[in-house]
């Protein structure tokens, strides 16, 4: 219908789309009358939906597992992508380039403002250059390796919560996409102050490993609940707990290597920790989908993350002991 009645943005198609004529020839026989018996929707309704989508000021396509987990799942997704490409919204008044540039512009302005307003005072003496011995020191530090393992676990929880929670709500608990989005948005609001409050607690207690271990303990309970409870009230409690503590240990987990290795190696230590965090995030993003396909639900995935959090509690205890020795050795060396 959209192609036949030329409801698409022809200028956008000519500028950005390749192979459109061949594709148009390929779909010309798929009329509403031909498709009605296959999809179970009458031809007039198909026409009405096609026109409403193409003429809408704003439109978006959501699809669930049934579209992609199918013998022709790839073709289904390609058809939806093609539909989105020819819709007038995509071209818009100015095109995607201007839209993306406008989204990036606040970040660029912020970078220049930071450069102008947050510049360091002139150094009285030049900073010492980083030597390979310093890199080896980071690589051989037990504190650093423990923090890397904890970073792996930290971002595993983040990906499990931020990326896969909407799918859990829709697929396992029957929420609509809109409701799942609202719940995730409320969760993000609860997370907003988590970094600051957790950092303050770590500084006030002067015991970052305690904050790290306590946070992992709470997240272990929350993830286990996400993987097991069926009651909506308990599900909301689990989501709230996970959201509030999701970033609670963020400052503490980055502080410990700097305490042990010194501020001169803060950048290297932070980079190493983030490397392991990203590895954990990548593996979680893949593993959750694989577990869902194998087990039929997300429950096993969240229970696995809960076990990883318990391991984080144990590692935090070990970190507390190793950190104490490292700081004592650093203090003795200073004196």
Buried (B, 14 or more C-beta within 10 A) or exposed (E): BBBEEEBBBEEBBEEBBEEBEEBBEEEEEEBBEEEBEEEEBEBEEBBBEBBEBBEEEEBEEEEEEEBEEEEEBEEBBEBBEBBBBBBBBBBEEEBEEEEEEEEEEEEEEEEEEEEEEEEEEEEEEEEEEEEEEBEEBBEEBBBBBBBBBBBBBBBBBBBBBBBBBBBBBBBBBEBEEEBBBEBBEBBEEBBEEBBEBBBEBBBEEEBBBBBBBBBBBBBBBBBBBBBBBEEEEEBEBBBBBBBBBBBBBBBBBBBBBBBBBEEEBBEBBBEBBBEBBBBBBEBBBEBBBEBBEEEEBBBBBBBBBBEBBBBBBEBBBBBBEBBEEBBEEBEEEEE
